Amino acid sequence: MIKRDLWLKQIQQAWDRRSIVWLSGVRRVGKTTLTQMLPDAVYLNCDLPSTRQALEDPELFLESQAPDSVLAFDEVHHLDDPSRLLKIAADEYPRLKVLATGSSTLAATRKFRDSLTGRKQAVHLCPILWEECAEPFGVRDLDHRLLHGGLPEPLLAARKDPSFFGEWIDSFYARDIQELFGIRNRQGFLSLFRLLLRQSGGQLDYSKLASLCELSRPTVMAHIEALQIAHAVHLLRPFHGGGKREIVSRPKGYAFDTGFVTFEKGWDSIRNDDRGLLWEHLVLDTLRNRFADEDIFYWQDKSHREVDFVVRRGRDLVDVVECKINPDKLETSPIESFRKLYPQGENYLISPAVRKPYRVRRGDAVFTVCTTGDVSA
């Protein structure tokens, strides 16, 4: 079992703020394995009938636990009333540390009558970060990570197995989308999902997506919201502050994992032109791990000058993040245009080729050049 200290530390830090931690992430991302790494935890698989029977009386079960126990409820949404169990644990047994896992945000399933506002701390387990690949996973080849993706099983495989990705998509629809959202139009939903995988990293045109998938525009919007809740797609909003020529309304859609992007595109290898866009996905994973989603944007104006990512640090303080495989190929004019509107903040150039951070001047701007592991909140 490969120990994932980065995530174990995040869970411990979350427990410092709340007694209930909600660990979510797509299926096969490693939630169960991570949960079983918790030292001295009482692990309960809520998919088992015996576990559901043991938890029929939450108060009786929680009363029987030692005061400072660590309880891990894996796939807790399989319980009839999971929010009741977690609410009682938070309110009546605050010395217990509880980790509950699921494939989506906590409020997604209709079984949760209470979203536990103020009682929980959420941790989103994304596919394996680039800074995790070398240690502890022993993967040092960027093209391997981009092609295979970051789910543990395909990442550690010597060769990419297309059947894994096809079976995952079928299971995702049957076990998550149908169960949590009741979406019955399998063909329409999967057509949209596969199209979003192929177009990952691009701006969304809801009307065009509706036409291509033979769905109504409201249905496309509802399906994309379900994909967001299930962590399969992330929408990145455009940053704007009143500039007349800024793009203000069209989000970009990023798929959750590069392995599924390359699978849907039919790629069996990575070419030079492929790396830039796929590297953006890995940088975005790191940014989302360090910052709140509502503070991460992209920027573009009507002249198509674009900044990969913008991170809002505070009022009038925004950082620029540019992603480049080769740090010597940075085009500075978009950043200069952005900085004329928003002068306060740091500029970062993130590249997999960098071993130690350094600073360079490009035009009128100074950049910190680093890799994903050097990004800090």
Secondary structure, 3 states (H helix, E strand, C coil): CCCCHHHHHHHHHHHCCCCEEEEECCCCCCHHHHHCCCCCEEEEECCCHHHHHHCCCHHHHHHCCCCCCEEEEECHHHCCCHHHHHHHHHHHCCCCEEEEEECCCHHHCCCCCCCCCCCEEEEECCCCCHHHHCCCCCCCCHHHHHHHCCCHHHHHCCCCCHHHHHHHHHHHHHHHHHHHHCCCCHHHHHHHHHHHHHCCCEECCHHHHHHHHCCCHHHHHHHHHHHHHCCCEEEEEECCCCCCCECCCCCEEEECCHHHHHHHHCCCCCCHHHHHHHHHHHHHHHHHHHCCHHHEEEEEECCCCEEEEEEEEECCEEEEEEECCCHHHCCCHHHHHHHHHCCCCCEEEECCCCCCCEEEEECCEEEEEECHHHCCC
